Amino acid sequence: MFGKKNSESEILKNTLKECGLFNGFSSGELRSLLEISHIRDYSEGEAIFTQSTVGLCFYIIVKGTVNIVTESRDEMQVLKKLSQGEYFSEVHLFSENTHSVTAEAAELTRLIVFAKPDFEDLVKKEPKLGNKTLLRFLEYFGLKLDELYKENKELKIKINTFN
């Protein structure tokens, strides 16, 4: 029994380690992050969150697949498929905006879930780790924003060629 729990703990720690956001974090830092997380299992077809609901969590896929879908003209359209090691809803760790999409388990899926209030407590109780994590998220958001600017520029160029 002890070995099973220990191996589960190692799987979760490795999932965090392999997640780009926590790459380079020490074993102790990863353990502290896991202590504030929740592990959730979702059945195939089960909604993790739905479009237009308030988001308060950040998710990392331990195993399984998640479809990011949107409702368009009364039908669901898959925008992206995410799998083991990928993460989503990261912006909701820092805001209380509504979800613009729905996340749904495409198969039996296990997630590491970080809730905004728990993360805020971590920042207060362990400021060094909290600041390290915040800086990593800032770097990530900066890169994402840069990608969106480039994508927007390319789309505007394509639109202008059709006009």
N, C-alpha and C positions, 0 to 999 in steps of 0.2 A: 504494500500500500504506500509506504513512504517513497519508494522508488518511482511509482507512478506520479505522485504529487510533485516530486522533484523534477521528473522529466517534463511534466506539464509546465512547470515554472521555467525550465530551460527553453522550452518551445516558445513561450510568451516573451522571454527575454531576447531570444534570437530574432523573433519577429520584430521587436522594437529596434534591435541592433541593425537589422537589414533594412529597416525603413529609413530612407534618406534623411529624414528630419532628426533622427537620433543617432546617426552614424558617428562614431567616435566618443559616445558617452561611455563612462565607466560602468562596470557591473553594478556598483552601488547606486549610481544615478539611475540606471535602468530599473533596479529594484524599487527605488523610491517612486519612480513614475508608475510602476505596476501597482504599488500599494494604493495609489489614488484612483486606479482604473477599475472598471467593472468588466467582467467577461460575460458576453451574451451570445446565446445560440439562437439562430433563426431558421425556421423551416423553409423549404422551397416555396416561393410565392409570397412569403410573409413580408409585409412592409416594415422597413427599419424606421423610416419616417416618410411622411407624405408632403407633397407640394402644398404650399401655403400655410404650413404649420410652423410655429416658432422653433428655431433650432438652438439647442444648448449643448450639443455634444460633437465630438470629433471621433472618428472611427478608423481603426486599422484592421485589415482583414488577416486573421490568423489562418483560416482555411475556408475554402468555398469561393463562391463568385457572387458579386453584387451587380445588378443592373441599375444604372442611373437612367431614369425614364422621365418623360414629360408627357402631359396630356395635350394632344393637338387634334382639334376637330373631332372630339369625342373618341379618340383612340390613343392608346399609349404607344409612344415611340421611344425605342431604346437609343439613348444618346451615347452611352459608353458602357463597356463591360469592364469591371475591375476584378482582380483576383488576388491571391495570396501575397501579402506584403504591401499591397497598395492601400491608400488611405483616401478619405473623403470627408466632406463637411468641416474642413479645418477652420474655415472662417468663423464658424459658429462657436468656437472656443473663445472668441473675442468679441462677439456681438450677439444680439438677440433678434436678428433679422429672420424673416420667414424663409423657408426653403423654396427655391425656385424650381426644384425638381423633386421627384420621388426616388427613394432608394429601396430596392426590393431584392431579397435573397433569391438568386437564380437556382440555388440548390441548398442543401444543408450547409449553413455558414456559421462560423464562429468569429466574433469580433472582439477586439479590445476597445472599450468605450471610455473616453475621457469626458466628464461632465464639466461644464464651465465653472460652477461653484467649487468643485474639488480642485480644479487647476488653480483658481484664485487663492484658495487656502494654501496650496503648495508654494505659490509665489511668496506668500506672507511668512510661512513657517520655515521654508528653505530658500532664502533669497538668492543664494549663489546658483543653485540648480534652476530656480525659477527664471532668473535673468538669462542664464545660458540657453534655456529652452525658448524664452521670448526672443532672444537674438536670432536663434536658428529659424524660428517662424518668420521673423522680419526678413531675413535673407531669402527664404522661400517665397514669401509674398512679393518681394522685390523682383525676383526672377519671373514669377508668374505674371506680374504686371507688365514687365518688359516684353514677355511673349505675347500678351494681349495687344500691346501697342503695335508690335510687328504684324500680328494677324490682322488687326484693324487697318493698318496701312495697306497691306496686300489686298484686302477686300475692297477698300476704296479705289485702288488702282484698277481692279477688275471691273468694278461698277462704272468707273469713268470710261473704260474702253468700250463698254456696251452703250454708252450714251452718245 
